[in-house]
Structures are given as structure tokens and as C-alpha cells.
């Protein structure tokens, strides 16, 4: 019995590592081929609008529902509301063709070298795997435990589970966990955390960020990488939204000293430890509650009437980054976002508000996070945290 495994969108290192494996297949977005590049090769048929076999109506509705669920990802990577439904025809076609070839080739398992589908290509391929009823495995890099977690998914993210393996280096874990706790007590950031690392001035400058984006597009054009993205006006508007939000936030944020002056020690205060967005840690990992406004609304619906403190993620001040390019924070943060939280009774805290694990802090705050590592770190000290998503821990 064959045990064919496919790895979608492999990089050069992955391709080189498995180059002699006949039972391992790759998909690069256009071709399905065996790792040895000899045993098998098959091209994804081209999409010709209005000249393809129509998908059954019920099946089409189901696929559109899956694509609609992933709207935050389409929004992040350049889809405007006006043309997304048109592009759905292309994606549905790709889903059907990929699913068909996976079945015909006899692929039994697919390994994604990413924690969760959070780009359009992996979303489309993931849905195709669901349609073909193929087991999926996602490799989740965990900087806290300094290892890779393996997540198995049969239908969707919420139904997934992490696999347990015998680890010969398990003795390192206790040392790492001790280090995590000590760093938090001292107020230090996690090692290797790009979102929490010191910010260079150019990342928080609008004009250098626009220039950085322009140069990046030229490089992609030269390398014949034509990716869908927002036009320059939309990019400028996105950055402008972010700037206006930051101005409102900074002009109304409460200092750490003022917070401790006005809080009561009789009952812990709810504190939203906001995520850097858009990011996979909020969607799809946030599941139903991937937006902070939705979380605050739910808390209010449950009858909570006290102030809700909101601490913005420091990385939200960045307009661009050397790894991801434009941060696109303006898609998630604007004047409306600020005013909605304010109307819901939120009080905004300084970006640098200390969320250390010192006992004096944890007697008066109860953090709320979507999937943040703050909950895992606090649990090591016996502290409670409210989570709304489905994090790895």
C-alpha cells in the first residue's frame, strides 16, 4: 500500500531535502510533481472564464461559505469588496481541480510547512484537501518551547488536535519554561519575537514605509511575481487610517501610575491584551472571536458593567516591517475601531503598560486575550487568563 505525501509550496531547502523521495510530491501553485522530478509531473489546467464545467449548485454554495469564512485573509492580501465574488469563480475552479488531481494521484496526506492557512494560496489548497477528504498536518513553530508542534486537521481548524511525540530533548523544556517565567517577571520580551522586538525608526514612518512598499513591488515585477494587492491609493488610505487611530489612542491613553491609582483591589479589572493585527494568531486561530470589538461586546452581553481596560500591542505603531512589508494595521485599526471601543466603555492604556508576572500586578488585573502567549506564561505561575480563540496551548 502506497503512502503518498504531498507538500504544497515547498521552498528550496525542502525541495533539496526530499529530492530523492519518490513517494513525496510537491505542488508549486502550477504543477504537481514528484520530489525526484522524474516519476510524476502534472500541470494544473488553466482557468478560462465562462468555458469551464459549472460546479453543482449545492457544492458551490458550500465552497462559497468556506471562502466567505476566510474573508479576513482575502481582505488582508488585497481583495476589495467589489471584486471578491468575481474572483471566487477562479478559486472554486482551483479547489475543484486540485481536489480532483489529489484523488487521482492517490495522495493520502498533506503536510503544510506553516502553522495555519493564512495566505490565499494555502487557504485554497486547504479547502481542496477538505473536499478530497485528505488528512492534513501543519508544522507549528513554537518559539516558547523552541520546537515544532504538529497539528492534525481533518475538517477545519476548530476540530484540529496536536500530536504527541516522544522527545529525546524533553529535558530542555523545563529550562526554557523557567526562562520564560523569569523574563516575564523582569519585564523582558520573548527571544525571537519579531512583534515585540525593538522598533527601528523607519518602521514607524509613513513615507519610508510607502517607499519600502514601492521598492518591494518593483522587485516582484522584475522577478515576474504578479500578486494581487491593493492599489497605491488604498495603501495610502490604509496607512492614514492607522495614523489617525494611533493619534486618537495616544492622546487618550492612561498611564500605568494613573491606572493603579483608580483601580480597586477588591475585584480584578478586565484588561484586553490586544494582538498585533492582521495576523494568523487572531484569524483563523481566533475562531468565532477574532476581533477585539466582538470580545468586548460579548463581555457586555454577559452583564459586565465595570470599565474594560484595553492595552494596544506595541507593534501596532509600525507601518512596515522588513519581513512582511507593510503591516496593514490600518485594515484593523482606524477611527471607527477606536470610537466603538470607547463607546463600549473601554479605557485605553499606555503601549508600555507592564504585564509582568509580579504578584502585585496579578492581584488587580485579569487579562483577556484571543490566543496570546500571555495566557500560557501566566499559567506557569498559577495565574488565570480569559481566552477567546483556540491557541496551541
N, C-alpha and C positions, 0 to 999 in steps of 0.2 A: 504493500500500500504506500502510495506516494505521500509525502508530507511537504507540499509546496508552500513556500512562504514568499510573500511579496513585500517589498519595502518601497513605499511611494516617495518620490522626490529625493533620491539619495544625493549626498554631497560627494566630493572627490574621495574623501577618506573612506566612506562607506563602500563606494564602488570598488576601490582598490582592495579593501579588506576581504571582500567576498568574490573577487574576480574569478576564482576557480570553482565556485559552487554552482552546480547545475540545477539544484533544487530551490535556489533562491532567485527570485525575479525582481525586476525593478520597473517602476513607471516614472517617467520624467516629465509628464504632462502631455506628451505627444505619442511616445512609443512605450509599449510593454516589451520587455526583453529579458532574457536570462542573464544572470550575473557574468557568465563567461562570454556573453555576446555572440555565441555560436549556436547554441542549442535552440534558441527561440527568439523571434522578433515579430512584433505585430503593431501596426500603426493604428491609432485611434482614427476612425473615419471622420472626414471633415464635416463641419456643420454647414448646411446650405439652407438658409431661411426659406420657409414655405415649400421645401422639397424633401421633407422628412416624414416618416411614418408617425402619425399622431399617437400620443400616449392615451391609453384608456382614461376616460373621464375621472373615474374614482381614484385611479392611481395618480393621475395628475394633481388632483386636489390634495392627496396625501403628501406628495412631493412639495407642492407649494406651501403647505403647512410647515413642513420641515425647514424650507428655505426662509419662510417668514419668521420662524422661531430664531433663526440666526441673523435677523436683521441688524443687530448691533455690530456684527462683524462686517456685513456689507456696508454699513454706514461708515465704519472706521476706515475701510480701504477704498473709498472713493465713489460709492454709488449714491447718486442723487435720487430722491423720491420719484422724480418724473420719469426715469428710465429703468428703474429696477425691475418692474414687471416685464418689460421687453426682454431684459437680459435673462429673466427666468427661463425663457424658451431655450436659450443656449445651455444653461445649467441643467435643465431637465434632460435635454438631449445627452449631455455628457454623463449624467448619472446613469441613464439607461444603457448607454454604450459601454461604459466602464463596468457596470454590473454584469452585462452580458458576457464581456470578454473574461472577467474574473471567473464566471461559472464555466465557460467553455474551456478555459485553460486549466481548470481544476485547482485553483488557488484555495487553500484551506485556512490560512492565517495571514493577517496583515500586521506588520509592525511599523508603527509611526514613531519616528525619531523626534517627537515633540510631546509635551505633557498633555495637550488637549487641542483639538482643531480650533485655531483662532485666526486663520487666514482663509481666503476664499477657496484656494486650490485644495487645501486639506478638508475644508467643510464639504465641498462637493464630493471628494473621494470617499470621505467618511459615510456620507449618505448612500453612496453607491454600494459600499460594503454592507450597510444595514439592509439594503434592498436584496443583496445577494446572500444574506444570512451568513456572513463570514465573521469569524472571531477576530477581534481587533485588540492589539496590545499597544499601549502608549508608554514611552520611556520618560519618566518624570524626574528631571534633575532636582535634587533636594539639597540646597546649599547649607541648610542647618545640620543635616546628618552626613553631609559630604558623601552622598551616594546617589544612585539612580533607583527610583521606585518603579515597579512595573504595574501598570493599571490595566486590568482586563475589562473590556466592554463588549457586551453582546448586542444591546439595543441602543441605549442612549447614556449620556454622562451620569445621570442620576442613578442608573442601575449598575454602575461600574463598581469594581472592588479591586483592592491592591493585593497582589500575590505575595506570599511569604516564602523566602528562600533561606537556606542555611548560609550564614555569612561568616566566613573564616576570620573576618576582621571586625567582628561584633564588639570586641573589647574596646575599639576606638570610640564607639558611640557614647559611652559614659563620659569619657574625657571631653568629647565635643559638647555634650549637653551641659556639663559643668561650665564649660567656656561660654556657652550661650547665656546661662544664668548670670555669671559674673559680669559679662559685657553689659547686660541689661541693667544690673544693679549700678554699674558705674556710668550708665548712660551712653555707652558706646553702641555703634551700629554694627549690624551683621557684616562679616567679611564677605566681599564679593557681591554685595547687594548694590546693583547699579542705581536703583532708585533712591537709595539712601546715602550714596557716596557724595563727597564734597562737590558742589556745583561750580563749574567754570563760568566766568562772566558771560561768554558768548552764548551760552545755552539759555540765558535769561534776557537776551537782547533780540528785539523783534527783527531788526534789519539784518543782522548777521544770520539769523535763523532762516529768513527768506532767501538770502544769498546761498546759504548752505543747501536749501531745498532746490534752488535753481541749478546749482552745480551738480547735485545728485541726479537730477533729471537729464542733464546733458550727458553724464556718464552712462546712464541707462540707454539713452538714444544711440550713443556711439557703440555700445555693446549689443545693440539690437534687442534690448529688453523693453518691450512695449507693454506697460502695465497700466491698468485703469486707475485713474486718480482724479482728484478734484482739480478744477482749473485754478489759475493763479488768483482770480478774484475770490473764489470760495476759500482758498488757502488764507488769503489776507483777512477775510471776514472771520475765519476760524480763530486766527491769532488775535484779532481785535476783540472778539468775544472773551477770550481768555484774559486779555489785558484788563478789560472792564471789570470782569469778575474779581481779579486779583486786587484791583483798586478799591472796590467796594469792601472786599474781605479785610484788607489790611487797614482800612480806615475805621473799621468797627470791631476789630478783634480784641479780646480781653487778655490782659497779661496774666502770667502764672500767679503772680502775687495777688492780683485782684480776685482771681478765681478762688484761692484759698481763704480770702477774707470773707467772701459772700456765701460760701458753701457750708452746709450743715454736716456735722459728724454723726448725726443720728441715723441718717439713711444715705447710702452711696448714691452719687449722682451718675446718671447715664451719660456716657461720653462716646460719641461716634468717632472712632478712629478711622478717618476716611482713607480710601485707597487712592493710589495714583490711577487715573483712568484716561483713555480706554486701555484696558489690559485684560488678559485671559483670566486673571485671578478674580475678576468681577463678573465677566461673561466669557465663556459659559459656566465657569466654576461657581458663580453666584446663584445659578438656577433661577428660581422664581424671584428672589430678592437680590438683583444685581445692581440696583440703583439706590443710592442713599435716601432719596426722597421717598421711595416706596417703603423703605425700612422705617423712616420717621412716621409716615402716615400709619403704618401698621401699629407702631408703638402707641400712637394717639388713639387708634381704634380700640386698643386693648384697655383704654381708660387711664393711661399715664398722663398726669396733668402738670407735673413739675417741669422745670427747664430741662432742655436736652442740649448738652454741650457738644459742639462739633469742632473737631481739630482737622484742618486740611492737611493733606500729605505734602511734605516739603517739595517733592518733585513736581508738584502741580505748578510751581513757579517757572519751570523750564518750558521754553518754546521749541527747543530742538535737542537732539542727543546724537552723539557720534555713532551709536549703534542703530537706532531705529529711525533716525532722521527727525522729521517733525513729530513732536509728541502728540499732536492732535487733541490736546487737553480741551481746546475750545469747543469740541464736539460735545463734551460732557459738562463743561463749566462756562456759564455765562450769567448775565444779569438775572434772567428768569430763574435759574437754578438758585442763585443767592437769595432772591426775594421770596421764593417758595419756601426755602428752609427757614427764613426769618419769620414768615407768616405762620409757620408750624411751631414757632416757639423755640427755635434753636438760638443758642448763644455761641458766637464764634471765638475760638481760642487761637493763641499765637501758634504759628507753624512749629516753633521750637519748644512747645509745651512738653515738659518732661514726662514720658510714660515709662519711667524706670520701674523696677520691681521692688523698690524700697517699700517697707511696710506702711510708712506714713501716707504714701500715695494711694495704696490699695485699700485703705480703710474708708476712703471717701469717694472713690470712683469705681464704676462698673463699666468697662469698655464694651462697645458694640462694634463688631467687625463683620465683613462679608466672609472672607476666607483668610484674613490676615494672620501672619505668623505670631502676632502678639498673643493670640489665644493659646497657642502651643507653648510659647515661652512662659506665660503666666501659669499654665497648668503645672509646669515643672516646680513651681513654688507653692502649689496648692491654691492658687487664686482662680476665681471664676471669671468667665467672659461669655458674652452673648454672641453667637454666630448666626448668620442668616443663610449662608451658602453651604456648599459641600466641599470643604478643604481636604487635602491629603491626610491630615491627622485625624 
